[in-house]
Amino acid sequence: MKKLTKQSRIGFVELPATQYGILNGPLDYDIYSEFGMPPRAISTLRRILVEDGWTNTSETTLIKDILELDALLMSTITRTYPQSAEQAREYKAKNPKNPAIAGGTHVTFMPEEALRNGFDIVVRGEGEKTLKELMIRLREDPNDLSDIKGITYKQNGQIIENPDRELLTEQELSETHPFYDKEVIKKIRTATIEGGRGCPFDCDFCSVTTIYGHQYRRKSREWILEELRRIKNYGINTMWTNDNIGMGPLDTEIFEAIADSGLNRPKSVAQITVNAAYNDRLLMALKRAGIEVLCVGFESISDETLKAWNKPSTAKRNKEAAKKFRDAGFFVHGMMMIGGDGDTKESLEKTSEWANESLDSAQFSAPITLPGTRFYKKMEDERRILTKDWFLYTGHNVTSRPLNFSPLEHQLIIEKAYRNFYSVRNIPKRLKGSSQRVIALEVSALTLYKRMLNKLFNNPQYQQHLKFLKSVS
C-alpha cells in the first residue's frame, strides 16, 4: 500500500441498505430509514482524525467521489455488507495501491470474508484508538502493521489477525464528540447521542456484548451535557443510542442534571430494559429530560422462549413492566422477537393479542442469525441457517429454520402480527385512557408503520423471499 499524508483525501463511507444488497440499487424498505439519523460510528472516527491534523476528510456515498479517495474507510453492518464489498472491489480496481479499510459489526466477526472481497484491512470492535494508530502507521510505514492491536489484514497473500484491543475506558469514551459538517447536519431528522456502551445481560441473539462487553461503560455527565448543547438544533427529536439507559443511580442523576440544565428535549426516544419500570425516580428523571418514547426489548411473553434465548426476564415481569411504563405516561414501543424455539402457533397468537392490548407501537422481528452471536453458532451447528444473503438480515425476514412451524409459516405469522397490530380496528382499544400526547404519538406511529408495511410486504425482494421460504418448507 502507498503511504498517506495528512493532506490525503480520506473518505468515511456508510452505504444505505438496498434491495438485494446491490450497490446504488433501490433503497430497502424498513422502519429504520424513516428517521434520518446520522451514522453512529464514522462521525466520531472522523473527529479523531480531524483533531489529529488530517485536513481532507469527508463523508460521502457518491461513487464518483469514492473512487477519487486516497483511502477508503467504510463502516458496515451485516445487511449492508454486500454493497460495501462491491464498492470496495470497484475502488481497488481503480486504486490498487490505496488502502481500503472496513469496520463495523459484520466485518468484526467475518474479517476473512471482507479481506477476500476487496478490503485490505479490517478494524475489529471499537475503532477509535485503533484507527488513530493505524492511520499514523499508514503515513510512516504501511508495510508493517504487526503491532497494531484490533486489526486483521492481508500481507503477501496471507491473512494476519493481530491481538484484540482492550475496550475503551469511560474516560476515553468521554474524550471525543462526533463531527458533523454542514452537509451531514442538513440530512439529520433525528439527532443521536450515545451516553454509554455495553450491557450486563447476555442474550444469545445479541452482538452488543461481543462488541462492547458486559460492563456498562458510561460517558461522563460533562460529555453528555456538552453533546446535548451541540446537537440542540439538529433535527426534530433525539434518539439515545445506548442499548440500555438507566443502568444505575448515576444514570438517574445524569437525566436529572439534563432537566435542571434546561437541555431537556421533547420527543426524545431511548432504549431501556424492563428493570427500569421498577425505578420510579429514574422514570421521573427521564420524563423531565424530555424522553417520551421507550423502546423496550420484551422479545417474548413465553417463559420457554425467554429461557431459550438466555433473556434475563419472565413473561410476568415483561407484562408488569409494559403496564408500569404506560401508567407513568410513556409511549411504549415494544420490540418482540417472533419464532423462538419455545414458541408455537398458539403462543404467538397470545403474544399478538397481548401486544395489541399492551403496547403503543410494536416491532415484530424474526430471530436474526447475526455473526458473532451464540444464536448464530447454534443455528450453524444445527444446520438451521437458511440463507446467508446478508441483505436479508433486517429482522423482517426469516433467515433460520424455526422449530415448531415451517419457515414460510414463520414469515406469514410475522406479517400477520404486523397487520393486526396496525389495523384500524385495534387502535381504539390502545388509545383508551391515554394522554393527548400519547394519542398524537400513536397516530404518528400508525401513519409511519402503515407506509412502511405497505412497502415492506409488497416489494419484489420480499415476494421473492416468500417463494424461497416456500421452497425450503
Number of C-alpha atoms within 10 A of each C-alpha: 13 15 18 21 17 17 12 16 18 24 24 24 22 23 21 19 29 20 19 21 24 17 20 16 13 13 15 20 24 17 14 11 13 14 14 13 19 18 18 15 18 25 19 18 21 26 19 21 20 15 10 13 11 18 15 15 19 17 22 16 15 11 13 9 12 24 19 15 22 20 25 24 26 24 24 23 21 23 22 25 25 23 24 29 23 15 27 25 18 16 23 18 12 11 16 14 14 18 25 25 23 32 26 23 24 25 25 25 20 15 23 19 13 26 21 13 16 23 27 22 26 27 27 26 23 20 23 22 18 17 22 15 15 21 19 17 17 19 14 13 13 16 13 11 20 13 11 18 19 22 28 27 22 17 13 7 7 8 16 16 18 16 13 14 17 11 17 16 11 15 13 13 20 18 11 16 20 20 15 20 11 7 10 15 17 11 13 19 17 19 22 25 18 19 23 24 24 19 21 13 16 19 20 19 20 21 20 20 20 18 19 18 17 15 12 21 20 23 20 19 18 11 17 22 17 14 18 19 12 12 16 16 11 17 18 14 21 24 19 19 17 20 20 23 24 24 19 13 11 14 20 20 16 22 27 20 20 22 18 12 11 12 18 21 20 16 16 22 22 22 19 20 19 22 14 20 21 13 13 13 13 24 22 16 21 27 21 21 23 20 25 21 25 20 21 24 20 24 24 29 25 21 16 16 23 23 15 15 22 14 19 12 18 19 17 11 14 22 18 15 20 23 16 18 22 18 12 13 18 23 26 22 24 22 20 21 22 28 29 21 17 18 23 19 14 8 17 20 15 14 20 23 15 13 27 22 15 20 20 27 24 23 23 23 21 24 27 22 28 25 20 22 20 19 21 21 17 14 16 15 10 10 11 16 19 17 15 13 14 20 22 25 21 22 19 21 21 30 26 23 24 24 15 15 16 15 24 20 18 24 22 14 21 23 18 14 22 20 15 17 23 19 13 10 9 14 20 11 11 17 17 9 11 17 13 10 13 20 19 13 18 20 14 12 17 19 12 13 21 16 15 17 17 12 15 20 15 11 13 13 16 19 13 11 17 19 12 15 23 14 10 11 12
